[in-house]
């Protein structure tokens, strides 16, 4: 028994290597780019882009919820109260993600790095298991080695490495082969249990890429049917299609607990979003073709991530010449490859492959299917080649790709960097030669003498085994080198926002006490308030999930689109697709409306962490400054807002009418004035602006706007034009000052400052961001209100300046962009509304309850988003709510004292659980039936065999 196990382990050791090799290579890449803990002295993490501001916070909250400090169904910590189950279904269902539960929040970057490595290892193993189904008998050792090399190239492809920050997508790399293996089992034995389970796991673990895989699986199944069946029989074909469909139904039912609630509670909100797609097919064909080369990377994100090993491109054409593969199958796989390539050029196909919606970032997300198909076809070409004549196609293919490489370098140097060109050129020349030799020696008659052009080779090297080793080696170099070329430009310390987050910034940015301070501001269950990092004073737009401060700031593609539209109308900073909304843009009025009681400041906002905000009282200062020679100030402050509203308050008469009117769009000053019944509350404080800058022309408009045009001729030194807009302003008394100037200058390169009234003079610094009095405008993805601080009675100036004006471009400044809000008037209005505020508030992980009292009937406004899933009762009786401000909840109540209760359940959750239960039972029944049928078949075969051996010949004659 032990001997047979050892023999089996030795035979299948290549599968262990298929897992270990990509895992080890990627670990080495991380170590080489300074990623901790793979580099013990490294300072970087794998956190970048979406990993940095979405996945990490989601996993942090996931760990808290799993330990009883939150709910996976609902959370008050983001979007003012959101359905969290779609987030779980979309981001957090990977079995590898469970490893994060074994580490603290502080160590989460380490666990996520290990999860990434394990997923890429699993991708290599999954592809190896698929390829071994097509292993030849000619040279088993060489085929096993080739399986390891090709599966590694697949696991470490450009798609894998460049999209590694989208860690949920990496599950697709190992889930795809499992589905294809299920199809192979269906075609060979008619059994569907494994296929149904594989489809279910795809949809559970990542339904987004799972949908792409299902499209590919249908095409793959059709192609392989023509390869497995010698003759087409309509009855057999329909029976096979029916079994495939049944497996799909079972898989869909298995995933119902995740898919149905996500659709009803998440995707139905997402469809209300709007955004400009980052790519609109078609794209230049050459730009697509060059991305098939190994080592390519496109920082502009305009082209697909396809490349793995460059020699795959050389091998694939041989597949279509292999006579042992049926012609119908070769044609079918050619059609699949053509379909996937066309899906990058034909918009309807592009949209189909992205689940019916244009992605607004990170395009060509289905490109991993092309890489998988190329890997599959290349291995079958390696195994199936049976004629010396076929080898000429290696040269033809290499020549074609060499032309593409040269041509592409001229047109797309940003994609084909010099080192990539040299590497791929060497691979195409020397790699193709070695590959051709190996294949030639495999298929030539063993007894034939070597041709004269190979006579120079030593006899021991001119053997199929030695040549196969060389071919495997060059392919290994090809795949590993391609991965390294990508990683050195994509991981670790990279310029701009695409680089990896430093290890220290995960837990101390923006200050060491910032996170702990926010955690102290989570309300107790018998109180309800919200707290926020002031302005953009946060590490991520999902900090609330991590720290528990009941924020409205949130970023996810499963956000409530209509809520973020309301926040945009009120002046909050936002993303154009409404997948992002931040406290940047809040005013005295909106903070009161949404129940903000605390604001947190740090030295990111001002030199000493103070907040320039009227109507607040400093509660506490946390000073973690270390006072070393290279240390800067590290201070966190907590301010209490003196005038704010409870989570619910009664509305009648004019106030109710104001809260039920549609909010004006693109006019947040007017929207807030209408909402609170305070016309003219945002008072213009400034006169016409003065434009400063070489050659700039300013022209006032009839509506009070102002346009500025940069000189049409570029500067002689090649630099962009700089410009300033200065407003001279006068305040009658204390005012909080706000700017709303959407789209004036370039985002990220524009600053605003207020001067006068004893403010310090501008600093003489090399960069505007080094002067804390310079406020970046706009904050966030798109323009919202910008709080410029407070002023007292008297004059002051507001200056907007930029260092990035385009020659000949005209910039428009809206009328009266700088206005002041009187805090005394705000206090008066808030006090009036607070008189009808709810009391005895109690919240739990999936709802809240509050008491309201009044002498007349009213509608109680709750700053609770009106997302699908709420059940609301008054004194235990279900009531129909009304939607207020387009996205908040109004509860009608009669006169008297009443108890209002909110309870949340993700819509479709219980129906989904029922569907999953049915799917699990169906899978069990199918598995039992198939196993019983297989056992009966084996029994009959054994009986027949034993009977024929024991009955003497001629006994029946």
URCORPE-V442861 format. One line per field, one symbol per residue. ss: DSSP state (2 for helix, 1 for strand, 0 for the rest). psi: psi as a letter, one per 40 degrees, with the letter a starting at -180 (. if undefined). Layout:
# URCORPE-V442861
ss: ???
psi: ???
This chain:
# URCORPE-V442861
ss: 022222222220222222222222222222220010000000010000022222222222222222000000011000000110222222200022222222002222222222222222222222222222220000022222222222222220022222000022222222222222222222222000222222222222202222222222222222222222000002222222222222222222220222222222222222000000000000002222222200000000000000000022222222200000002222222222222222000022222220000000000000222222222222222222000222222222222222222222222000000222222222222222222222222220000000022200000000022222222222222222222222222200000222000122222200000222222200000000011110000000002222200000011000002222222220001100000111000002222220011111110000000000000111111110000000000011111110000001111022222222000000022222222000000111010001110000111100000111100000000000111111111110001111100000000001111110000000000002220000110000000001111110011111111111100001111000011110222222222222001011111100111111110001111111100001111100110001110001111110011111111100002222222222222222222222222222222222222222220000000
psi: dddddddddddeddddddddddddddddddddefhiedhdeieiiehibdddecddddddddddddeefiiediieeifehihedddddddeehdddddeeeiiddeddddddddddddddddddddddddeeehiedgddddddddddddddddfidddddeddgddddddddddddddddddddddeehedddddddddddddgdddddddddddddddddddeddhdihhdddddddddddddddddddddededddddddedddddeeiiihidhhiiihddddddeeiieihgdefeiihdibhdeddddddddeehdehiddddddddddddddddeedhddddddeffeihheigifeedddddddddddddddddehehddddddddddddddddddddddddgdddgidddddddddddcdddddddddddddeihdeiiiideedehidddfiddddddddddddddddddddddddeediagiiaeeiihiddedeeheideddddddeehiiefihiiiihhbfgidiefddddefffidhihiefihdddddddddeeiiiidefehiidheiiddddddefheiihiieddideeihghifihhdihhhehefideiihghhihhhhdhiiidiiihibdddddeeiihiifgddddddddefghedghheiaiihhhiheihhhiideeihihhiidhiideeiiiiiihhhhihhdahihhihgghfcahhefhiiihiifeiiiiigidhdeeheehhhhihadihaihheaiiahaiiihhhiifghhheihhhhihgehiihhdddddddddddddfiiifhhiaefaiiihiiieiiihhhhfhhfiheihhihfehhihiihieeeihhhhiiiahihhhhhhhhhedddddddddddddddddddddddddddddddddddddddddehihede.
